[in-house]
Amino acid sequence: MQIFQFFPPHTMVVSKAWTLRQHFQGFPKASDFHLREETLPLPKNGQVLLEAVFLSVDPYMRPYSQTMMKEGDVMIGSQVAKVIQSYNPSFPVGCHVVSDCGWRSHWVCDGAELTPVLPDWPQDIPLSLALGAIGMPGLTALYGLEEVCEIKKGETLLVNAAAGAVGSVVGQIAKIKGCRVVGCAGTDSKVSYLKELGFDQVFNYKTATSLEESLREAAPHGYDCYFENVGGKFSSVVMPQMREYGRIAVCGSISMYNDTTPQTGPYVHTHMIFKQLRMEGFLCARWKHKHQQSLRRLMAWMTEGKLRCNEHITIGFNNMPAAFMGMLQGDNTGKAVVKV
């Protein structure tokens, strides 16, 4: 089979990889990570060699590391990578793909789990958005609204962590669909950003005198849909303000990820019963069969100017842990990405 490559075929590639040195206890620390080097095998028939271009840091990595990883494993995550050597005609050299190979600078694989970026990706749109609004976070926002909340024109939506990678897209899609959108964030600059995106009401939950009163003032008649990214006490305050037959899409609970002692009540049962609420957790992979169509919808909104995205870009593969920890403490407005 013909080989395509950027360098001699017998050159061994040394990859860098960030591993979980020890499980996180509370908020992650730099000492919890270890940077190692590994010499990759030469790609064989049907395989490709990838080189990371952009890597994603996301909130889900914190709880997943506890339940799905062992100490010493490479940190999980997605990246946009360039194919730099190929024995697989489906992935020619120079093409870009989304890979779930984790925090690695290079990787050899057979292509089975690779997702090519959209073939007609516009030149004026950064490829890093394949990890953001035109990627998993955008799909999460879309499916949470359409499949879980079944949101309708004229309804009122609440989204917390609204300036994050998912929340900022949630609010914009809801506006596209003709809804009233209330968002909250943790800094005044993020509040200003969300207002620029067209959110109807936004407040800083950290400086609000009363979360309950801020929510009520933003939507005196209550909320039809709630896109949940935070969990914990915030969720408990929202429940009494849901409208009858309200729908809640549970995407995340970032306020609880670093707890060393599990949070307890108040409990939601009474509100759910008497308001006849529907609350559903979800992962966007459930609708994998829709991904290509959905990505094209997101891209169309982007090119039409209906969807805008901010990125918080950290430069350098060696800064992966710092970018991850910064994202967890809310340093980012929009999607947090590392550029190699």
N, C-alpha and C positions, 0 to 999 in steps of 0.2 A: 504494500500500500504506500502511496506517496506521502511523504512527510512535509509539513509546512512549519516553518520556525523562524525565529528572530536570531538564533545563535546556533553554533555547531551542535549536532544531535547528541554528542557524547559528553556534553558539559553537565556536570552534576550541579544542581541548584541547592544552595543552603537557604532554608526558610527560617524566618523568625516566627515564634508563636508565644502568645501570652497564655499561661496556665494558671489554674486556681491552686495556689500554694497551700492554702488552708481555707476551710469554709468560713464565711463571714459570720462574725459575732456582732450584731448590731450593724452600724453603718460601716461599709467597706473601708479598708485601709490599704495604703500602698504596699505594705508588707504582706498582704493577702495574695498578691500576684507574683508570678515569676516569669521572666522572659528567658526563653530557651531557644537554642538553634538546633535545627534538625536537617540532615542531608536527605533530600527527597530521592526516591527511585526514579530512574529514567522512565518517561511515559512509554507505554506499550501500545500495541495495536488497539485502536478504539478509544485511547485516552488522550487527555489534553493536560497541558501545564498552564496554570493560572497565576497571574500576578495581581495582587490587590491594588485597587485604585482608590476606592472609598470604602470605609468600614462603618458600620452602624453601631451605636450604643443606645440601648433601649431599656425602659424600666423592667420589662419582663425578665431580663437576664438575672435580676436580683433574686426573685423567688424560684426561678427555674434552676439556678445554680445550687440551691439548697436541696431540691427534690430530684434533679435529673443528672447531677454531676458528682463525680468523685474527686477528692483531692488529687491533684496532678493532671486532671483533664484539661484540654485546651478550652478556653472560654468559648461559650456558644455565641453565635451571632451570624449576621448576614453581611455580605460585602458585594460591591460592584467590582468585578475583576476583568482583566483583559486576558484573552487567550494568547499566550506567547509561543506556544509550541503545540502542534496538533497532529494526531493520528486519527482524528475523527472528522469526517467531512461535514458533519452537522454543525461543527464549531470551528470555522476557519480562523487562522491566525489574524489577530487584529480586532476580532469581534468582542463585544462586551456582554457579560452575563451577570446574573445575580446568583450568588452561591451561598449556601449555608455552612461553609466550612469553618466558621469561627474566626477567632482573632489570629489569623495567619497572614504572613506576607506573600506566600506562594503555596500552591497545592496541586497535586496530581490526582485526577479523577477520571471516571469514564463518561461523564456528562449526563448520567441518568437523572441526577437531581439538580441539574443546572437549568436556569430559566433565562433565555435570551432576552435582552432588553427589547422593547418594541422596535421592529425593523425600520420603521419610518420616524424614529425619534428625532425631533427637530433640533437643529444645530444650536439654536439659541437657548435651549433649555438644558441646564446642567444634568449630567448623567447621575449625579448624586441623588437626584430626586427619585431615582428608582429604589432608593432606600427610604423615601419619605412619602410625599403626596402622591407620587405615581408608583407606589410600592406598598409594602405591608401596612404602614400607618394609614395611607389613603384608603386601602381596601377595608381596613378595620373600621374606619369612620363610615364608609359607605354601607357596609353590611350591618353595622350596629343600628344605623338609622332606618334602612330600608327593610332588612330582614327581621330584625328584633323589635325595634320600636314601631315599625310600619307607619312612619311619620306621615302626616297629611298636611296639606296646605292650610294655613291659618292657625295651626297649633303652636303652642308655646313650648320651647325646648330649653332645658337647663343643661349646661355642660361645665364640669369643673376641670381643673388643670387645662384651661381653655387655650393657653398660649403654647402648649406643647405640640409635639408632632401630630398626634391624633386629634386633640381637642380643637386646634385651630382649623383643621379640615372639616371636622364635624360641624362647627358653626357656619362655615361658608356653604357647605352642601345644604344645610337646613335653610339658609337664606335663599339659595337657588330654588329650593322647593316651596318658597313662599311662606316660611314660618317666622315666628318671632323668636329671637335667640337671646338668651341671657347667659353670660359667661362670667367666670371669676378666675382670678390669677393672683400671684403673690407679690407683684411689684407694680408700682405706678407706670413704669415704662411698658410693661406687658399689657396693662389696662389700655394704655394709649394705642398700642399696636392692634389690639382686638377691636377697638373702635374704628381704626382705619380699615379693618377688614369688613366692617359693616355690621358687627354685632349691635343689637338694639340697646341692650343694657349690659354694663360690665362694672364689676367692683373688685377692690382689693380685699380679699378675705383676711389678710394679715392685719390690716389697719381698721377694719370694720369694727365698730363698737359692739354690734350684735350681728352674728351671722344670720340668725333667724329673722331679724328686722330687715336686713339688707336683701334677703331673698324675697321677703314679702313685699317690700317696696318695689323691687324690680318686676314682680309679677303678682299684683294684688289678687288676681283670680286663680292663682296656682299654676301648676305645670302639668302639661299633658305627657311630656316625655322627659326623661332624665338620662343623660349619657354619663355613666359613672366611671371616673378614672381615679378617684381618691380614696373612697371607703372611710371606715372609722367614724368618728364623731360627725363629720360633715354629712354623711349619708343619713345619720339618725335625725339631723335637723331638717333635712329635705323631706323625709317621709310624710310628715303631717301636712306638707304643702303640695303634695301631689293631688291632682284632680281625680275624680272618679273615673275608673277604667284606664288610669294612667299606665304607661309602659316604661320600664327601666332596663336599659342595656348596661350590663355590668362588664366593663372592659378591663378595669384595673382597680387596684387599691393601694396606690403608692404610699399613702400615709401609714400603712401597716407593714411594709416590706422589711423595714429595719428594726422592728420591735423585737426585744428580747423576751418580753412578757406579753402574751397574747391579749389583745383588747377584748373587753366584754361589753354587752348591751349599752344602751337600751336596745330592745328587740323590736322587730318590724311587724310582727304577726297581726297585731290589732289593726294597724293602718292598712295592711294588705287585705285583710278580710273585709273591713267595712268600706274601704274605697275600691275594692275589687281590682287591686293592682296586679300587674304581671311583671315579674322581675326575672330576668334571664341572663345568665353568664354565657359568654361565647368566645370562640377563637375563629379568626377569619378563615382558617384552613377548611372549615366546614363547607365553604362555598368555593372550593378550589376549582370546580368545574366552570365557574363564572369568571375566573381571574382575568383572562385575556380580554374578554368583553368589558369587564369593569375597569381595567387599566386604560382601555381606549376611551371610555367615558370620562375618566379623570383627566386624561391628556387633552381631550376635547375642551373641557371646562378651562383647563390651564391655557391653552392656545387662544381661547375666546376671551381671556381676561377675567373670567368669573371666579377663578381659583388662584389665589396668591399664596406664596410660601416663603417663609424666612428660614434660613439655615444658620446653625451655630457650628462653625467649622473649626476643628482643632487640627493643626498641622503636625504630622509626624506619627509613624506607627508606634514609636516608643512612648507616646503620650496617651495610649489607649486607656490605661487605668485612670489617669487624671480626667480624661473626657467622660468616662463612665461615672466617676464619683461626682463630677460637676453636674452632670445631667440629673443624677439622683437628688441633688440638693437644689435643683431649679435654676442653674446658671444659664440654661438655654432658653431662647425664645424661638419657637419652631423646632425643627428637627436637629438633633445633635449628631454630627458626622465627623469622622476622622479622615483627613486626606493624607494619603501616603506621600 
